Amino acid sequence: MLNNPFKKTKYITVSQQALRKTEDTLETKPSIPNGMWVKCDGCGKIIYNNDLEENNKVCTQCNHHFRMTARERIEFIIDKDTFEEFDKDMTSDNPISFSGYEEKIRRMKENAGINEAVVTGRGRIIKEDVVICVMDSHFMMGSMGSVVGEKITRAIEKAIELRLPIIIFTASGGARMQEGMFSLMQMAKVSAAIGKLNEEGLLYITVLTDPTTGGVTASFAMLGDIILSEPGALIGFAGKRVIEQTIRQKLPEGFQKAEFLLEHGFVDKIVGRNELKSTLKKILFIHNRSK
């Protein structure tokens, strides 16, 4: 059946001159390369990417701290040409034959440019020797599998052998479900290694970055002699919604943010990224001179 057969249809005619003008406008319109600008998750402002990089990935408008890769953080925090990496080629197996796990690890290696969710090694922070572990949220959200636990444990043992302090930068979504119980075992293994480090009287500093959650928070992240955090970092065990559903109560504003944890005694100090290297230098200097 015809629908409104007597309806008049308006046709718009466009002159050849107008078409040529449109084509000329498109040709002269500037082309902006991808990645030149980035939107801040904190204030919503559009930031020139070069300015963000020059400010160590900290928003110049609201001080929001963007996440860094492990390589970026090492380059930022460790003196140039002093970093010596440990266990670089160690990679994950598939201990419980989880479907698709090998392929996911392969993609992560290609995308993140590292073999696992943590990079470990030794270097200097303003001429102070240190062993360092840096977790990377860009590799499976920094989840802690057997290789992550093994690399951190070996780094702690190396710190004991070399009689050096150790700094661990945490960034993790928690235990890696694709490895089941093998992942959960790493909580006890790393914590036991830190216990040995403590018996030797060596310094252990943790720097909590966004996000630090799950089994990492429940183990070695909170065992530092000194616990620092970057501003605004998400720090906790279970997610906010899970806790609210369990206790049937509304949680306070800013719950699980670094500032909330500082107020309640879980964190010793919140340090902005641009002051972090000098702050670590001071701590290491005081510790080394007091031995």
Backbone as CSV, one residue per row, in Angstrom:
resi,resn,N_x,N_y,N_z,CA_x,CA_y,CA_z,C_x,C_y,C_z
1,MET,0.844,-1.197,0.000,0.000,0.000,0.000,0.881,1.249,0.000
2,LEU,0.535,2.237,-0.879,1.333,3.442,-0.969,1.138,4.307,0.265
3,ASN,2.214,4.885,0.722,2.182,5.732,1.909,2.301,7.189,1.486
4,ASN,1.182,7.907,1.642,1.148,9.343,1.326,1.649,9.604,-0.100
5,PRO,0.921,9.135,-1.126,1.411,9.220,-2.505,1.497,10.635,-3.061
6,PHE,0.742,11.612,-2.439,0.723,12.978,-2.977,1.676,13.911,-2.253
7,LYS,2.555,13.327,-1.375,3.518,14.152,-0.630,4.554,14.734,-1.590
8,LYS,4.821,16.028,-1.428,5.802,16.691,-2.272,7.204,16.481,-1.702
9,THR,8.147,16.168,-2.553,9.535,15.966,-2.134,10.376,17.136,-2.613
10,LYS,11.151,17.705,-1.674,12.010,18.837,-2.024,13.385,18.327,-2.435
11,TYR,13.877,18.795,-3.533,15.206,18.431,-4.003,16.122,19.644,-3.900
12,ILE,17.321,19.409,-3.373,18.283,20.497,-3.217,19.331,20.366,-4.309
13,THR,19.516,21.424,-5.060,20.518,21.402,-6.122,21.772,22.119,-5.639
14,VAL,22.903,21.539,-5.952,24.196,22.107,-5.558,24.973,22.468,-6.816
15,SER,25.417,23.694,-6.883,26.130,24.148,-8.073,27.527,23.546,-8.121
16,GLN,28.080,23.485,-9.327,29.439,22.982,-9.499,30.441,23.854,-8.759
17,GLN,30.145,25.160,-8.673,31.039,26.081,-7.969,31.103,25.732,-6.480
18,ALA,29.921,25.396,-5.896,29.880,25.041,-4.475,30.624,23.739,-4.212
19,LEU,30.482,22.775,-5.130,31.189,21.503,-4.979,32.698,21.700,-5.016
20,ARG,33.151,22.555,-5.960,34.594,22.812,-6.063,35.115,23.498,-4.804
21,LYS,34.300,24.398,-4.230,34.694,25.098,-3.006,34.851,24.118,-1.841
22,THR,33.910,23.151,-1.772,33.967,22.139,-0.715,35.215,21.276,-0.858
23,GLU,35.511,20.878,-2.108,36.702,20.062,-2.366,37.977,20.813,-2.007
24,ASP,38.007,22.110,-2.335,39.181,22.923,-2.018,39.374,23.050,-0.510
25,THR,38.242,23.170,0.215,38.304,23.285,1.678,38.859,22.011,2.291
26,LEU,38.406,20.854,1.780,38.889,19.579,2.291,40.370,19.397,2.036
27,GLU,40.829,19.877,0.861,42.243,19.737,0.502,43.134,20.612,1.375
28,THR,42.638,21.808,1.754,43.453,22.740,2.542,43.312,22.529,4.040
29,LYS,42.361,21.691,4.489,42.163,21.439,5.914,43.391,20.723,6.480
30,PRO,43.942,21.216,7.575,45.161,20.595,8.123,44.919,19.160,8.585
31,SER,45.900,18.313,8.356,45.812,16.916,8.781,46.561,16.756,10.104
32,ILE,45.843,16.328,11.144,46.438,16.171,12.475,46.799,14.709,12.684
33,PRO,48.079,14.400,12.870,48.492,12.992,13.056,47.896,12.395,14.319
34,ASN,47.641,11.084,14.288,47.139,10.395,15.469,48.170,10.450,16.589
35,GLY,47.678,10.608,17.821,48.566,10.612,18.975,49.178,11.955,19.306
36,MET,48.823,13.000,18.546,49.397,14.316,18.831,48.768,14.937,20.074
37,TRP,47.479,14.623,20.305,46.756,15.178,21.448,46.179,14.036,22.274
38,VAL,46.010,14.272,23.561,45.436,13.266,24.443,44.485,13.950,25.420
39,LYS,43.396,13.273,25.729,42.420,13.820,26.678,42.737,13.336,28.076
40,CYS,42.797,14.257,29.021,43.118,13.912,30.410,41.920,13.256,31.083
41,ASP,42.148,12.113,31.730,41.081,11.418,32.456,40.689,12.154,33.735
42,GLY,41.565,13.051,34.196,41.286,13.774,35.429,40.407,14.985,35.231
43,CYS,40.794,15.882,34.315,40.063,17.140,34.128,39.325,17.234,32.801
44,GLY,39.600,16.284,31.898,38.924,16.287,30.606,39.529,17.239,29.588
45,LYS,40.598,17.938,29.950,41.238,18.873,29.026,42.024,18.101,27.955
46,ILE,42.146,18.725,26.799,42.936,18.162,25.712,44.372,18.684,25.852
47,ILE,45.332,17.761,25.914,46.721,18.124,26.178,47.583,17.754,24.972
48,TYR,48.496,18.630,24.631,49.468,18.338,23.582,50.391,17.237,24.101
49,ASN,50.497,16.152,23.356,51.195,14.965,23.832,52.663,15.234,24.175
50,ASN,53.315,16.103,23.415,54.715,16.429,23.707,54.860,17.108,25.069
51,ASP,53.889,17.984,25.404,53.913,18.638,26.717,53.734,17.619,27.832
52,LEU,52.864,16.634,27.593,52.628,15.592,28.582,53.881,14.754,28.801
53,GLU,54.558,14.400,27.723,55.777,13.608,27.821,56.882,14.372,28.554
54,GLU,56.999,15.657,28.249,58.022,16.483,28.889,57.769,16.631,30.394
55,ASN,56.509,16.509,30.794,56.156,16.611,32.214,56.009,15.237,32.860
56,ASN,56.677,14.238,32.277,56.682,12.868,32.817,55.282,12.274,32.965
57,LYS,54.448,12.539,31.967,53.083,12.011,31.904,52.229,12.449,33.098
58,VAL,52.402,13.702,33.492,51.569,14.314,34.529,50.846,15.492,33.897
59,CYS,49.526,15.541,34.040,48.725,16.611,33.436,49.146,17.967,34.007
60,THR,49.418,18.925,33.132,49.842,20.253,33.563,48.674,21.080,34.090
61,GLN,47.449,20.602,33.860,46.266,21.343,34.294,45.772,20.907,35.676
62,CYS,45.696,19.577,35.892,45.077,19.079,37.134,45.973,18.147,37.940
63,ASN,47.198,17.889,37.465,48.165,17.014,38.150,47.781,15.538,38.096
64,HIS,46.884,15.176,37.189,46.540,13.761,37.037,47.752,12.988,36.535
65,HIS,48.046,11.856,37.179,49.195,11.035,36.807,48.768,9.925,35.845
66,PHE,49.175,10.048,34.596,48.903,9.000,33.621,49.765,7.774,33.941
67,ARG,49.303,6.621,33.522,50.072,5.391,33.751,51.308,5.360,32.843
68,MET,52.392,4.810,33.392,53.632,4.676,32.637,53.922,3.207,32.379
69,THR,54.640,2.931,31.311,55.123,1.570,31.088,56.327,1.338,31.993
70,ALA,56.708,0.084,32.140,57.878,-0.237,32.961,59.132,0.402,32.394
71,ARG,59.302,0.354,31.082,60.478,0.932,30.447,60.521,2.452,30.644
72,GLU,59.379,3.098,30.508,59.325,4.550,30.706,59.708,4.918,32.135
73,ARG,59.212,4.149,33.091,59.492,4.465,34.491,60.965,4.241,34.829
74,ILE,61.528,3.178,34.311,62.952,2.907,34.555,63.808,4.013,33.949
75,GLU,63.465,4.424,32.746,64.208,5.504,32.096,64.110,6.796,32.902
76,PHE,62.949,7.015,33.511,62.710,8.232,34.288,63.409,8.197,35.644
77,ILE,63.409,7.041,36.304,63.846,6.971,37.707,65.297,6.550,37.870
78,ILE,65.841,5.772,36.916,67.202,5.239,37.039,68.186,6.090,36.235
79,ASP,69.358,6.346,36.823,70.389,7.131,36.137,70.720,6.505,34.784
80,LYS,70.989,7.344,33.823,71.258,6.891,32.453,72.439,5.924,32.402
81,ASP,72.257,4.848,31.652,73.299,3.839,31.388,73.751,3.080,32.638
82,THR,72.904,3.051,33.673,73.276,2.295,34.882,72.385,1.074,35.114
83,PHE,71.337,0.914,34.292,70.394,-0.177,34.537,70.902,-1.491,33.948
84,GLU,70.898,-2.517,34.785,71.277,-3.873,34.377,70.092,-4.799,34.654
85,GLU,69.449,-5.295,33.609,68.209,-6.061,33.773,68.476,-7.501,34.200
86,PHE,67.587,-8.015,35.069,67.641,-9.416,35.499,66.585,-10.222,34.735
87,ASP,66.876,-11.465,34.424,65.895,-12.446,33.930,65.035,-11.900,32.782
88,LYS,65.668,-11.220,31.855,64.938,-10.561,30.766,64.148,-11.537,29.913
89,ASP,64.673,-12.736,29.687,64.042,-13.679,28.756,63.084,-14.663,29.434
90,MET,62.819,-14.490,30.714,61.903,-15.404,31.401,60.465,-15.134,30.953
91,THR,59.770,-16.186,30.510,58.403,-16.027,30.017,57.470,-17.053,30.666
92,SER,56.173,-16.784,30.536,55.159,-17.633,31.166,54.906,-18.916,30.397
93,ASP,54.606,-19.969,31.142,54.127,-21.224,30.589,52.604,-21.237,30.770
94,ASN,51.984,-22.368,30.533,50.538,-22.489,30.743,50.298,-23.634,31.727
95,PRO,50.515,-23.398,33.029,50.546,-24.481,34.010,49.237,-25.235,34.180
96,ILE,48.106,-24.601,33.907,46.831,-25.314,34.069,46.110,-25.498,32.731
97,SER,46.862,-25.353,31.629,46.327,-25.546,30.263,45.083,-24.705,30.022
98,PHE,45.156,-23.446,30.369,44.036,-22.522,30.187,43.898,-22.194,28.701
99,SER,42.704,-22.346,28.177,42.464,-22.169,26.744,42.798,-20.747,26.279
100,GLY,43.635,-20.658,25.242,43.969,-19.377,24.630,45.020,-18.565,25.365
101,TYR,45.567,-19.103,26.454,46.524,-18.344,27.266,47.825,-18.074,26.512
102,GLU,48.350,-19.083,25.810,49.604,-18.890,25.075,49.476,-17.785,24.035
103,GLU,48.350,-17.754,23.325,48.130,-16.737,22.301,48.025,-15.351,22.927
104,LYS,47.366,-15.271,24.075,47.229,-13.976,24.750,48.590,-13.461,25.201
105,ILE,49.426,-14.339,25.739,50.767,-13.946,26.157,51.573,-13.458,24.947
106,ARG,51.438,-14.164,23.825,52.163,-13.768,22.611,51.760,-12.361,22.168
107,ARG,50.460,-12.065,22.186,49.983,-10.735,21.796,50.476,-9.665,22.765
108,MET,50.458,-10.000,24.051,50.918,-9.049,25.057,52.388,-8.700,24.860
109,LYS,53.191,-9.690,24.545,54.628,-9.450,24.301,54.813,-8.478,23.143
110,GLU,54.044,-8.664,22.081,54.152,-7.804,20.910,53.693,-6.383,21.225
111,ASN,52.574,-6.262,21.938,51.981,-4.953,22.203,52.753,-4.160,23.256
112,ALA,53.176,-4.848,24.323,53.829,-4.148,25.436,55.338,-4.033,25.262
113,GLY,55.915,-4.875,24.415,57.353,-4.815,24.193,58.190,-5.392,25.313
114,ILE,57.570,-6.145,26.208,58.278,-6.833,27.288,57.750,-8.265,27.370
115,ASN,58.498,-9.139,28.034,58.124,-10.554,28.085,57.167,-10.898,29.220
116,GLU,57.080,-10.036,30.225,56.175,-10.284,31.343,55.759,-8.965,31.990
117,ALA,54.890,-9.064,32.991,54.293,-7.862,33.590,55.178,-7.182,34.620
118,VAL,56.437,-7.576,34.715,57.375,-6.891,35.604,58.763,-6.896,34.970
119,VAL,59.474,-5.799,35.156,60.875,-5.694,34.731,61.712,-5.501,35.991
120,THR,62.758,-6.314,36.146,63.588,-6.244,37.340,65.046,-6.001,36.958
121,GLY,65.805,-5.453,37.883,67.217,-5.215,37.613,67.849,-4.380,38.709
122,ARG,69.058,-3.932,38.448,69.759,-3.051,39.378,70.214,-1.813,38.632
123,GLY,70.411,-0.736,39.388,70.860,0.508,38.794,71.156,1.524,39.875
124,ARG,71.187,2.785,39.483,71.466,3.851,40.435,70.397,4.935,40.355
125,ILE,70.056,5.474,41.514,69.147,6.617,41.594,69.954,7.779,42.164
126,ILE,70.350,8.680,41.296,71.244,9.790,41.658,72.450,9.239,42.431
127,LYS,73.116,8.276,41.814,74.359,7.663,42.280,74.195,6.711,43.468
128,GLU,72.977,6.454,43.896,72.736,5.493,44.980,72.354,4.142,44.369
129,ASP,73.115,3.087,44.673,72.851,1.759,44.116,71.582,1.157,44.696
130,VAL,70.829,0.482,43.835,69.551,-0.084,44.261,69.141,-1.209,43.327
131,VAL,68.386,-2.177,43.868,67.695,-3.171,43.042,66.265,-2.682,42.867
132,ILE,65.729,-2.824,41.651,64.418,-2.263,41.360,63.541,-3.266,40.619
133,CYS,62.258,-3.276,40.956,61.246,-4.066,40.236,60.139,-3.105,39.826
134,VAL,59.765,-3.121,38.559,58.723,-2.222,38.064,57.646,-3.035,37.368
135,MET,56.453,-3.035,37.938,55.322,-3.741,37.327,54.701,-2.866,36.250
136,ASP,54.110,-3.508,35.255,53.600,-2.800,34.081,52.144,-3.169,33.839
137,SER,51.249,-2.195,33.993,49.817,-2.443,33.818,49.434,-2.643,32.353
138,HIS,50.357,-2.368,31.428,50.073,-2.554,30.007,50.209,-4.023,29.581
139,PHE,50.750,-4.869,30.453,50.882,-6.294,30.171,49.880,-7.045,31.053
140,MET,48.757,-7.439,30.469,47.696,-8.164,31.182,47.360,-7.493,32.511
141,MET,47.276,-6.180,32.486,46.912,-5.355,33.636,47.835,-5.602,34.827
142,GLY,49.101,-5.945,34.533,50.065,-6.164,35.610,49.725,-7.345,36.491
143,SER,48.912,-8.259,35.990,48.483,-9.391,36.816,49.677,-10.250,37.219
144,MET,49.584,-10.818,38.424,50.707,-11.556,39.003,50.568,-13.039,38.725
145,GLY,51.380,-13.522,37.772,51.461,-14.945,37.500,52.726,-15.516,38.105
146,SER,53.039,-16.748,37.763,54.204,-17.419,38.349,55.513,-16.759,37.956
147,VAL,55.600,-16.224,36.735,56.831,-15.568,36.308,57.017,-14.231,37.021
148,VAL,55.935,-13.474,37.193,56.026,-12.216,37.934,56.532,-12.474,39.350
149,GLY,55.953,-13.473,40.021,56.385,-13.812,41.373,57.828,-14.290,41.416
150,GLU,58.207,-15.093,40.432,59.568,-15.624,40.394,60.594,-14.508,40.147
151,LYS,60.295,-13.606,39.229,61.235,-12.524,38.933,61.416,-11.599,40.127
152,ILE,60.321,-11.275,40.806,60.431,-10.396,41.982,61.178,-11.104,43.105
153,THR,60.906,-12.404,43.309,61.602,-13.173,44.337,63.107,-13.215,44.057
154,ARG,63.466,-13.467,42.808,64.890,-13.494,42.438,65.548,-12.134,42.638
155,ALA,64.817,-11.073,42.358,65.362,-9.727,42.549,65.613,-9.458,44.034
156,ILE,64.700,-9.912,44.877,64.880,-9.759,46.332,66.102,-10.549,46.799
157,GLU,66.241,-11.772,46.301,67.409,-12.588,46.660,68.702,-11.946,46.166
158,LYS,68.645,-11.288,44.997,69.816,-10.592,44.474,70.162,-9.399,45.365
159,ALA,69.138,-8.699,45.853,69.371,-7.577,46.756,70.060,-8.039,48.035
160,ILE,69.648,-9.221,48.540,70.293,-9.786,49.730,71.754,-10.126,49.423
161,GLU,71.977,-10.744,48.268,73.337,-11.122,47.878,74.245,-9.911,47.736
162,LEU,73.721,-8.833,47.132,74.521,-7.634,46.874,74.498,-6.647,48.034
163,ARG,73.697,-6.945,49.068,73.553,-6.062,50.224,73.050,-4.678,49.792
164,LEU,72.008,-4.689,48.945,71.449,-3.452,48.426,69.984,-3.295,48.840
165,PRO,69.509,-2.063,48.964,68.070,-1.845,49.170,67.297,-2.197,47.910
166,ILE,66.018,-2.467,48.055,65.183,-2.795,46.901,63.951,-1.903,46.877
167,ILE,63.575,-1.476,45.676,62.372,-0.672,45.472,61.465,-1.429,44.514
168,ILE,60.196,-1.590,44.883,59.224,-2.234,43.999,58.121,-1.235,43.666
169,PHE,57.971,-0.953,42.375,56.868,-0.129,41.884,55.711,-1.075,41.540
170,THR,54.630,-0.963,42.270,53.509,-1.877,42.053,52.479,-1.262,41.101
171,ALA,51.926,-2.100,40.243,50.823,-1.720,39.348,50.194,-3.025,38.906
172,SER,49.047,-3.365,39.458,48.506,-4.705,39.188,47.002,-4.776,39.413
173,GLY,46.376,-5.611,38.588,44.966,-5.921,38.786,44.764,-7.094,39.728
174,GLY,45.879,-7.705,40.186,45.789,-8.820,41.140,46.364,-10.103,40.573
175,ALA,45.934,-11.210,41.137,46.428,-12.519,40.704,45.937,-12.831,39.289
176,ARG,46.713,-13.602,38.551,46.371,-13.935,37.167,45.538,-15.201,37.126
177,MET,44.275,-15.047,36.770,43.333,-16.166,36.853,43.710,-17.310,35.914
178,GLN,44.424,-17.003,34.823,44.786,-18.052,33.865,45.794,-19.052,34.439
179,GLU,46.370,-18.735,35.612,47.324,-19.651,36.223,46.834,-20.224,37.551
180,GLY,45.597,-19.901,37.905,44.970,-20.512,39.066,45.802,-20.442,40.340
181,MET,45.945,-21.577,41.010,46.654,-21.644,42.277,48.130,-21.280,42.147
182,PHE,48.726,-21.512,40.967,50.127,-21.148,40.762,50.324,-19.637,40.928
183,SER,49.299,-18.864,40.554,49.366,-17.421,40.739,49.249,-17.047,42.218
184,LEU,48.300,-17.648,42.902,48.085,-17.318,44.320,49.290,-17.683,45.177
185,MET,50.018,-18.715,44.787,51.212,-19.128,45.528,52.287,-18.048,45.551
186,GLN,52.270,-17.165,44.558,53.303,-16.130,44.481,53.191,-15.128,45.631
187,MET,51.996,-14.952,46.167,51.813,-14.048,47.297,52.675,-14.494,48.478
188,ALA,52.625,-15.783,48.788,53.393,-16.322,49.914,54.888,-16.345,49.587
189,LYS,55.215,-16.698,48.337,56.626,-16.819,47.959,57.352,-15.481,48.053
190,VAL,56.756,-14.447,47.477,57.387,-13.122,47.515,57.439,-12.596,48.948
191,SER,56.366,-12.801,49.694,56.329,-12.325,51.082,57.402,-13.006,51.927
192,ALA,57.637,-14.298,51.682,58.678,-15.033,52.411,60.060,-14.471,52.073
193,ALA,60.269,-14.136,50.802,61.552,-13.556,50.390,61.769,-12.201,51.064
194,ILE,60.707,-11.416,51.181,60.809,-10.120,51.856,61.117,-10.314,53.340
195,GLY,60.583,-11.385,53.921,60.904,-11.711,55.304,62.398,-11.941,55.495
196,LYS,63.023,-12.639,54.549,64.477,-12.867,54.605,65.241,-11.560,54.450
197,LEU,64.745,-10.699,53.546,65.364,-9.386,53.350,65.325,-8.579,54.647
198,ASN,64.208,-8.648,55.331,64.045,-7.930,56.592,64.992,-8.457,57.669
199,GLU,65.177,-9.777,57.698,66.097,-10.379,58.662,67.526,-9.915,58.441
200,GLU,67.850,-9.593,57.181,69.195,-9.121,56.847,69.365,-7.627,57.112
201,GLY,68.300,-6.978,57.539,68.368,-5.550,57.843,68.454,-4.651,56.637
202,LEU,67.976,-5.129,55.480,68.042,-4.339,54.253,66.735,-3.578,54.020
203,LEU,66.851,-2.465,53.356,65.711,-1.565,53.155,64.820,-2.036,52.015
204,TYR,63.513,-1.969,52.251,62.531,-2.296,51.219,61.539,-1.141,51.111
205,ILE,61.485,-0.539,49.930,60.563,0.574,49.665,59.555,0.134,48.620
206,THR,58.281,0.397,48.879,57.270,0.170,47.842,56.737,1.518,47.369
207,VAL,56.532,1.619,46.065,55.908,2.800,45.479,54.634,2.318,44.794
208,LEU,53.501,2.694,45.361,52.211,2.232,44.849,51.752,3.156,43.727
209,THR,51.500,2.580,42.554,51.019,3.367,41.421,49.653,2.836,40.994
210,ASP,49.011,3.572,40.133,47.647,3.246,39.716,47.629,2.168,38.628
211,PRO,46.890,1.056,38.836,46.218,0.634,40.066,47.056,-0.409,40.805
212,THR,46.903,-0.499,42.102,47.522,-1.570,42.886,46.403,-2.270,43.639
213,THR,46.026,-3.463,43.168,44.853,-4.132,43.729,45.088,-5.633,43.880
214,GLY,44.099,-6.298,44.465,44.085,-7.759,44.552,45.221,-8.327,45.373
215,GLY,45.750,-9.468,44.888,46.757,-10.219,45.624,48.060,-9.482,45.829
216,VAL,48.380,-8.530,44.959,49.596,-7.731,45.139,49.444,-6.831,46.361
217,THR,48.292,-6.185,46.485,48.019,-5.363,47.671,48.011,-6.221,48.930
218,ALA,47.460,-7.429,48.817,47.327,-8.302,49.979,48.639,-8.961,50.386
219,SER,49.714,-8.704,49.641,50.992,-9.321,49.990,52.108,-8.277,50.003
220,PHE,52.987,-8.306,49.021,54.224,-7.533,49.122,54.057,-6.027,48.988
221,ALA,52.949,-5.540,48.407,52.771,-4.091,48.258,52.699,-3.386,49.606
222,MET,52.165,-4.058,50.605,51.977,-3.445,51.917,53.025,-3.871,52.939
223,LEU,54.111,-4.495,52.481,55.145,-4.959,53.404,56.372,-4.057,53.422
224,GLY,56.338,-2.954,52.718,57.499,-2.070,52.641,57.846,-1.445,53.976
225,ASP,59.131,-1.246,54.199,59.559,-0.469,55.367,59.060,0.961,55.233
226,ILE,59.078,1.447,54.006,58.516,2.761,53.684,57.584,2.563,52.494
227,ILE,56.357,3.038,52.639,55.366,2.880,51.567,55.006,4.256,51.018
228,LEU,55.390,4.488,49.778,55.061,5.726,49.080,53.955,5.455,48.064
229,SER,53.321,6.511,47.613,52.300,6.355,46.581,52.272,7.581,45.688
230,GLU,51.906,7.370,44.431,51.655,8.495,43.541,50.263,9.052,43.828
231,PRO,50.040,10.348,43.576,48.727,10.948,43.837,47.613,10.274,43.048
232,GLY,46.478,10.088,43.707,45.289,9.587,43.032,45.297,8.127,42.665
233,ALA,46.321,7.385,43.090,46.405,5.964,42.726,45.277,5.165,43.371
234,LEU,44.731,4.219,42.614,43.739,3.290,43.148,44.473,2.173,43.878
235,ILE,44.170,1.998,45.164,44.849,1.001,45.984,43.797,0.249,46.793
236,GLY,43.771,-1.061,46.669,42.791,-1.830,47.436,42.883,-3.308,47.134
237,PHE,42.033,-4.080,47.778,41.990,-5.520,47.527,40.809,-5.831,46.620
238,ALA,39.637,-5.954,47.164,38.434,-6.179,46.349,37.938,-4.844,45.799
239,GLY,37.134,-4.916,44.733,36.583,-3.710,44.135,35.545,-3.050,45.018
240,LYS,35.345,-1.761,44.791,34.412,-0.985,45.614,33.006,-1.562,45.582
241,ARG,32.527,-1.925,44.395,31.158,-2.453,44.286,31.011,-3.784,45.000
242,VAL,32.058,-4.622,44.922,32.010,-5.919,45.612,31.899,-5.712,47.117
243,ILE,32.686,-4.766,47.650,32.662,-4.493,49.092,31.297,-3.965,49.510
244,GLU,30.749,-3.039,48.720,29.440,-2.457,49.060,28.340,-3.517,49.058
245,GLN,28.399,-4.434,48.108,27.402,-5.503,48.057,27.552,-6.477,49.222
246,THR,28.809,-6.640,49.684,29.065,-7.579,50.785,28.625,-7.008,52.121
247,ILE,29.024,-5.763,52.397,28.719,-5.167,53.704,27.388,-4.418,53.694
248,ARG,26.791,-4.270,52.491,25.507,-3.587,52.327,25.542,-2.166,52.890
249,GLN,26.630,-1.490,52.609,26.785,-0.099,53.023,27.438,0.693,51.901
250,LYS,27.174,1.989,51.890,27.799,2.871,50.914,29.161,3.283,51.438
251,LEU,30.180,3.153,50.629,31.540,3.495,51.047,31.802,4.992,50.897
252,PRO,32.740,5.532,51.683,33.024,6.970,51.630,33.549,7.407,50.269
253,GLU,33.396,8.679,49.964,33.919,9.256,48.725,35.440,9.146,48.707
254,GLY,35.994,8.721,47.585,37.442,8.595,47.465,38.006,7.357,48.115
255,PHE,37.126,6.441,48.532,37.570,5.188,49.145,38.503,4.451,48.183
256,GLN,39.633,3.932,48.707,40.663,3.212,47.952,41.550,4.114,47.100
257,LYS,41.438,5.407,47.257,42.393,6.312,46.623,43.563,6.543,47.575
258,ALA,44.717,6.890,47.016,45.936,7.057,47.813,45.732,8.043,48.954
259,GLU,45.013,9.120,48.697,44.808,10.145,49.718,43.998,9.606,50.898
260,PHE,43.021,8.760,50.624,42.212,8.134,51.682,43.081,7.194,52.519
261,LEU,43.950,6.427,51.846,44.822,5.493,52.557,45.873,6.215,53.392
262,LEU,46.363,7.343,52.908,47.309,8.146,53.686,46.651,8.641,54.968
263,GLU,45.433,9.117,54.844,44.689,9.626,55.998,44.463,8.542,57.046
264,HIS,44.353,7.278,56.596,44.065,6.175,57.520,45.293,5.329,57.847
265,GLY,46.477,5.836,57.500,47.712,5.221,57.968,48.248,4.057,57.169
266,PHE,47.714,3.803,55.976,48.202,2.692,55.162,49.386,3.092,54.286
267,VAL,49.534,4.382,54.056,50.601,4.913,53.210,51.387,5.932,54.025
268,ASP,52.727,5.919,53.872,53.562,6.856,54.622,53.590,8.246,54.012
269,LYS,53.601,8.315,52.682,53.678,9.625,52.033,53.219,9.521,50.582
270,ILE,52.505,10.532,50.118,52.151,10.643,48.704,53.156,11.587,48.052
271,VAL,53.803,11.101,47.006,54.857,11.879,46.350,54.519,12.034,44.867
272,GLY,54.474,13.255,44.395,54.254,13.509,42.978,55.390,12.940,42.152
273,ARG,55.081,12.553,40.933,56.071,11.892,40.086,57.319,12.746,39.857
274,ASN,57.145,14.027,39.723,58.293,14.887,39.439,59.199,15.093,40.652
275,GLU,58.724,14.707,41.833,59.548,14.793,43.048,59.995,13.417,43.522
276,LEU,59.569,12.372,42.817,59.796,11.015,43.304,61.270,10.623,43.311
277,LYS,61.982,10.929,42.256,63.382,10.522,42.173,64.215,11.156,43.278
278,SER,64.011,12.436,43.525,64.771,13.119,44.577,64.375,12.602,45.959
279,THR,63.100,12.244,46.134,62.648,11.702,47.422,63.292,10.345,47.688
280,LEU,63.324,9.491,46.669,63.969,8.183,46.823,65.459,8.350,47.096
281,LYS,66.078,9.298,46.436,67.504,9.576,46.662,67.755,9.900,48.135
282,LYS,66.919,10.750,48.713,67.090,11.147,50.119,66.946,9.941,51.049
283,ILE,65.937,9.104,50.790,65.719,7.925,51.628,66.908,6.977,51.535
284,LEU,67.368,6.725,50.321,68.513,5.819,50.116,69.786,6.389,50.743
285,PHE,69.977,7.688,50.629,71.169,8.330,51.194,71.176,8.188,52.717
286,ILE,70.039,8.472,53.341,69.949,8.362,54.806,70.180,6.926,55.256
287,HIS,69.561,5.981,54.533,69.708,4.562,54.901,71.155,4.101,54.753
288,ASN,71.768,4.444,53.638,73.143,3.984,53.385,74.143,4.592,54.354
289,ARG,73.904,5.826,54.778,74.844,6.471,55.690,74.634,6.037,57.142
290,SER,73.486,5.448,57.416,73.191,5.030,58.800,73.609,3.584,59.085
291,LYS,74.130,2.873,58.054,74.530,1.477,58.230,75.801,1.386,59.046
